[in-house]
Amino acid sequence: MSHKLSRWALPAGIDELLPEQARRVEQLRTALLQQFHVAGYDLVIPPLVEFVDSLLVGAGEDLSLDTLQMTDGLTGRQLGLRADMTPQIARIDAHSMKPETERRLCYLGTVVRARPDGLGGSRTPMQVGAELYGVAAVEGDLEIISLMLRLLHMAGIECVVLDLGHVDVFGELARQAGLNAEDEEIARDALQRKSIADIHALLAMRNLAPAVQNALMALGRLNGDWRDVLAQADQVLAEVMNPVMRRALDRLHHIATLVEQNFPQVSVLVDLSELHGYHYQTGLVFAAYAHGVGREIARGGRYDEIGEAFGRARPATGFSTDLRELLRFYHEPALQLATIYAPADYADARLLGAVERLRASGRRVVMTGQVIPASATQLVQEGAETGNLWQLMGDTNHG
Amino acid sequence: MVNQNIIIALSKGRIFKDTLPLLAHVGITPQDDPETTRKLILDTNHPHIKLLILRASDVPTYVQYGAADIGVAGKDVLMEHGGEGLFELLDLNIARCRLMVAGRPDAMAKMGRLRVATKYTHSAECYFAEQGRQIELIKLYGSMELAPLVDLADCIVDVVDTGNTLRANGLEPLLHIADITSRLIVNRAAQKLKHRVIADLVDQLNNYLQEATLAQ
């Protein structure tokens, strides 16, 4: 391909929004921010570029690979384009805010990923989410899940499946099994794929207590309707149960019961081998699925220690989603009023006045030198004998 | 429930042949023979279950994107794909073979950078990195055995069943990388959205496999 031909091409995974899409994105964006506002969440706008050290706080190695980096000419330090806004919000909470007991923040912005993010391969998702700081109790988890579900409903997603998990169940089992960091990572990866065969192959060589080994393998099957799974977990994990695991399972039970009660249209599942973000999640993890999408549509969870690196660790829970992913479900509320066309005659003060009045009332007026089709809504001159008045013709929007 | 249709992705040849008895055991039989039909989507005796017949290396992609809910793919293909967005729910114990390094008997004795021809570039890279050996990868799409013969490469990484093709060409299986069987894979979202239907199918298959193992 010659350079001339390829100049219009965008890099892989980087796209733009053309007028129709851009208008819908903006409508949805406004609607989402309004939902956050009425729920008591304050919008913050973190910078696009920061020191890499701050961007990668509390995150795994994956985020480092996902962050495009460059050297800052002023300081010689590494700068990064944000690949995830969550650590930025944690930084803002830990450092820029007066220490209050609770803090509700929301954010919306484009992030840049060095590697394509999952399906569709977008490298510029529009991340939108909310974070709740300072609430360790189960009510914090419930608040964030409820907010996410209301938001998905508002975006037009009818049947949501909510999948709940808790990283402490696997964490405790790995500790009881005495797995070293490398084996724990292999086990986590196998469980994440629910590959009982792979986890069996790993554990068979480790000479573990049978109860722990069986429990770790059983985790791969402990997923489905929340009632069934939690009942099964009580049996299968009975021998290895400890207070930390008991608290985790009780919290899942509590959350599932209330979400089902408050959102009857949502199906609630529990998956005890769901370990997404295991390296920074510290408790509940959850994801929402919608029919027709091959991956989760939103996800979140608890990550209580993320603020520590900024000098202020405190309870934190939140969720995020990609605005562009939601767009495929979104139906705009109202029809747009038709565009009004007028001749581009900047010498006619009466015309300009008429145009200004229409625009002030919220109508969309285009002044053009092109021939206006007779069928279009337009400003026409009623003839000189009536005093050169400009009238609106063919406007179907006014009954 | 909405949208409880199930699409199963299979590849032609050995995996299809070995999967049919498993599917038949859970009451699913295709209405067409993939070797003779021109159809790309095969109907089954259940109106809500369809089969896709794909190239083996495309099966994880179709399932990852949710174009198919379930698939049967070799562990070799899954290791190469990375398995992102997939659950590997069952080891079906079919299409058993080994992923191996093969070449002329003295191929590994070569000093310095080894030229490796393979279609399994990811697996080859990981394996030789673990072994601490520098390699140069040559991506091929088929007839790997030819590469050492015409000195395109020092060795190959490929799946080996009986090893007869290798020996007929003066090559030998040299190093064992992994044992390969076919796995039942499921799209992450489908596992959540259609979990009753899928869990039923997986449980039935699992019971059958356990019985088969016990019978042996």
Chai-1 contact restraints between the chains, C-beta under 6 A:
chainA,res_idxA,chainB,res_idxB,connection_type,confidence,min_distance_angstrom,max_distance_angstrom,comment,restraint_id
A,L119,B,Y65,contact,1.0,0.0,6.0,A-B,restraint_1
A,C159,B,V2,contact,1.0,0.0,6.0,A-B,restraint_2
A,V161,B,K192,contact,1.0,0.0,6.0,A-B,restraint_3
A,V161,B,L193,contact,1.0,0.0,6.0,A-B,restraint_4
A,D163,B,K192,contact,1.0,0.0,6.0,A-B,restraint_5
A,R193,B,G83,contact,1.0,0.0,6.0,A-B,restraint_6
A,R193,B,F87,contact,1.0,0.0,6.0,A-B,restraint_7
A,R193,B,E88,contact,1.0,0.0,6.0,A-B,restraint_8
A,K194,B,F87,contact,1.0,0.0,6.0,A-B,restraint_9
A,K194,B,L89,contact,1.0,0.0,6.0,A-B,restraint_10
A,S195,B,E88,contact,1.0,0.0,6.0,A-B,restraint_11
A,A197,B,D91,contact,1.0,0.0,6.0,A-B,restraint_12
A,G224,B,H195,contact,1.0,0.0,6.0,A-B,restraint_13
A,G224,B,A199,contact,1.0,0.0,6.0,A-B,restraint_14
A,L269,B,K192,contact,1.0,0.0,6.0,A-B,restraint_15
A,Y289,B,A189,contact,1.0,0.0,6.0,A-B,restraint_16
A,Y289,B,K192,contact,1.0,0.0,6.0,A-B,restraint_17
A,Y289,B,L193,contact,1.0,0.0,6.0,A-B,restraint_18
A,H291,B,V2,contact,1.0,0.0,6.0,A-B,restraint_19
A,H291,B,N3,contact,1.0,0.0,6.0,A-B,restraint_20
A,H291,B,L193,contact,1.0,0.0,6.0,A-B,restraint_21
A,G294,B,Y65,contact,1.0,0.0,6.0,A-B,restraint_22
A,G294,B,G66,contact,1.0,0.0,6.0,A-B,restraint_23
A,G294,B,N187,contact,1.0,0.0,6.0,A-B,restraint_24
A,G294,B,A189,contact,1.0,0.0,6.0,A-B,restraint_25
A,R295,B,G85,contact,1.0,0.0,6.0,A-B,restraint_26
A,R295,B,A189,contact,1.0,0.0,6.0,A-B,restraint_27
